[in-house]
């Protein structure tokens, strides 16, 4: 069994773990940083770990693509796989800690007016004591109760919010950090009582535009929004209008409908909008890389033994 690892982000300890696992699985490993540098003898590899978009689209020998990201929408488009029976797994479960910390960070930055005073400090100006908000006593709604949403809820609970409500398609989640979990069709009922709305949704038919103009209008005028899922979930034009008219207190977006945001976009000049360039969950945090590799190795042993893969993506559902 030939396995390609697109491992420019790997340290030696990660390669050691992959090599150990490959030996148990009877696999031959090729490490490369680019799909363009795959040698001829590995063109027929049946497993690829990494962002193997080109290989998936051209190789009929590929039987399993293990994507190193959580989002896999690019691999769900027609023609994404030359071999339509190729198994797809993702790395959802490795990013929760990193992204949860990001959500905490940007939430506090907005609530404690850090963005305002930091902007003044960059210009050499002394700030002022503005009214501030706190996570303690806040009513938090988490839209998307998977690894990311629940990792955040676990950490947010330590700040003693008034309550944390989860919202997901099934209306069920076994994590103990939620005071209540609702179905998506109950979202409208909880938005008017939300101080902080955290969104961590994948890009699917059901999630696109879920935070519409009408739903934005349901939020209190002093609510904050954080989106770390996919930009397609929010009506960006309506959000900009709400922020510019002080209908909302602030928003922190790590994801956008178009990335990078084009020059001249209204987003760049929107007041009370904190922009980060899709960095909340990149493979830049040590824990994330460690867990990502561990998950791949776990499923490599499953694959070699003919067992079901643990992190399998349902191509119809999109996650």
N, C-alpha and C positions, 0 to 999 in steps of 0.2 A: 504494500500500500504506500503510495507516494503522497506526501503532504507538503503543501507550500505554506510557509509562514511569512506574511508581509509584516516584518517585525522591526521597523525602524524605531519604535518606541520601547523596545525590550532592553532590559539590563541582563547581565550575565546570569543572575539568579533565576530569571524567568526562562532563559534558554536551557538552563540546567534542569528545571522542572519539566519543560517540554521534552527535552531529550530523554529524561528518565521515563516519562509517560509513553513516549514513542517506542522505546525499547520494549516496554510491557505490551504495547499494542501491535508490535511487529511492523512499525511504520518507518519509512525513510523520510527524513526531514530536509527540506531546502529552505534556508533563510535568505530572504531578499527584501530590499526596501522598495522595489518597484516591480510592477507587473511587466514592464517593458524589458526587464533584465532576466526574465525566467528562461533558463536554458532549454534547448530542444528536448533533452531527455526528461524534463519535468512538464512538458506541455500536456501530457496525458494524466497528470495528477488527478486523483479523485477527491481530495480534500484540500480546501484552502481556508486559512485563518487570516482575516483581515478584510480590508475594503477591496475585495476582488471583483469590481464591477466589470472591467474589461474581460477578465478571464471567464466570468460567469456567462457573458454574452457571446463568447466565441468557442468555448470548450464544451464539447458534448461528452467528454470523459469525466467532467466534474460531477460528483454525486452528492457532495455536502459542502455548503458554504457557511462558515461560521463568521458572521459579521461582528466586528469589534464594537459596534455602536448598539444603542437600544432601538433607535428608529431605523426602520428598514423600508420606508416608502419608496426609495429609489429602486429597490429590488422587486417591487410588486407591479411594475409597469409591464405591459406587453413587450415581449422580446428581451426581457432582462436576463433570461436564462436560455442558452442554446439547448440545454437538456432540461426540458420542462419538469422532469421528475426529480431534479436536484433538490435535496433537502436544504432548508434554510433555518439557521438558528441565529439568535441575536445575543447580546450581552446585557440584556435587561436584568438588573440585580447587582451589577458592579458599580453603577453610577449613583445609587441612592444617597450614600454618605456625602459625596462631593457636592451634589446638587442641593441636598438639604442644607448644607452649610452655606451655599450661595444664597438660598432663599432667606435664611436667617439674616445673612449679612445685608442684603439689599432692603429687606423689610425694615431693619433697624436704621439703615442709612436714611430711608424716607421718613420714618416716624420721628427720628431724632434730628431731622433737618441737616444732616451731615453734608448732603449734596450742596445745599445753599451756602453754608459757611466755607466748605472746601473750595467752591468756585471763587469766593471772595479772597480766600487765602492765596490762591494762585495768582491773583492780581495784586497781592501785597496789601490787602484791605482787611481791617479788623471786622469781624462779624458782629452779630447782635443776638441777644437772648430771645429766641422766638418760642412760642408755645410748642410743646413737644407732646408726642404720643408714646404709648408703651404697649408692648405685647401683653403685659399683665392686664387681665380684665378684657382683652380684646375678644371679639367673636370671630373665629377663624373658620372659613369654609375651604376645604381641600377638594378641588374638582379633579378626580383621578386618584384612586387609592392604591395604586400599584407600588412598586418598590420605591419610587421617588417620593410620591405623595405621603406614603406611610413612614418613610425615613424622616421626612420633615415633621410629620405629626408627632413622632416619638420625641424629637428634639424640642419642638414647640411646646409640648406639654410641660417641660421643665420651667417655662416662663410664666406658668400659671394663668393661661388665658381663661376667659369666662367659659368658653366651650370650644370644642373642635368638632365640626361636622364634616363627614366624608360624603362625597357624591360620586357614584360610579354607575355603570350600566346595570349591574345586577342588584345593587342596593345592599350588597353583602360584603363584609370584610371582617376577618377574624382578629385583626390587630386591636389591642386593648386601648389605644390612645384616642380613639374617637368616642365622643359622647353619644353619637348617633351616626348611622350611615343610611343615606337616602338613594333612591334611584334617580337617574338623570331627569326623568320627567317630573321630579319634585324639586328641581333646581330653583324654579321661579319662586317657590315658597320660602326659601331660605336666603335668597339674595338681599331682600330688604333688611335683614338682620345680620349682615356681614360687614365687619370692619376690615378684614383682610381676606381677599380671595386669591388662593394659590392654585394655579393651573399647571398640570403635568400630564397632558393628554397626548397620545400618539396621533398621527395624521391618518384619519379614516373618514369614510363617507359620513359617519354619524357625528364626528367631532368638528368637521369643518364649519366655521361660522357659528359655533355653539354660543359664544359670547357675542350676541348680536346687538344691534342698536337698542332694541327693545329690552334686552336683558341688562345692558349697561344702565339703562334708565331706572331699573329696579334697585340698583345699589344705592346706599346712602351717599349723600354729597361728600362725606368725609372718609369714604372707603378707599383702600389701596388695593391694587392688583399686581400680582407677580405671575409672569408666564415663563415657564422653563420647558414647556412641552414642544408644541409646534406653532409657528406663527399663523397658520391657517385657521386656528381656533378662534381668532378675534377679528371683529370688524375694525380694522385699524383706523379707517376714516372716522368712524363714530367715536372711537377711543380718543383720537386727537381732539375732536370737537368737545368731548366731555372734559378733557383736561384743560383745554384753552378757556373754557367757560366756567371753570372751577366747579363743575358738576361732580368731579372726583378729586380726592386729595393728592393722588399720585399713582404712578404705575412704573414697574420695573420689568422691562422686556429683555430676555436673552435670545429670543427667537422672533423671526419676522417672516412675512409673506414672501419677500424678496431679500435674499442675502448674497452679498453685502447690501445694505441699504443704499440705494442709488443717491448720488449727489443731487441736491435740490429737493429731496424728499421733505415733506412737512415734519416728519418724525424728528429730524435733526434739530429743529428749532422749537419743538413743542415744550411748553413749560411743564414742570413737575413730571417729566419723563426721564427715567434712568435707563440708559441704553448700555448693554454689554454685548459683545460680538460673538454670541453663541459659544461661550466658554465655560458655562456652569458645570458641564460634565465631560470635558475633554480628557484625554489620557495624559493628564499632566500631574495628577495627584497619585502619589505612590500606592495608596490603598486601592485606588481604582484599577491600576494596572495589575497589581497582585491578584485581585479578585477576578479580573477579566481573564487572565491566564489560567487561573485555577478552574474557572468554569469551562474553558475550552478543553483543558486536560481531562476534566471529569467526563465530558461528552465524547472525547476521543476514545476513552476506554469503553464507553457505552457503544460507540459506533463499531469498534473493532470486535466487540463481543456480540454484535447483532441485537443489542438491546435498544429500546426506544430512547431518543435523545431528550434530555431533561429540559433544554432551553429551546425547544422547537417552536418555530413561528407558524401560526395558522395563516397561510397566504390569503385566505378569503376574508378573515377578520382584520388582518393587517398588523397583528402583534402576537 
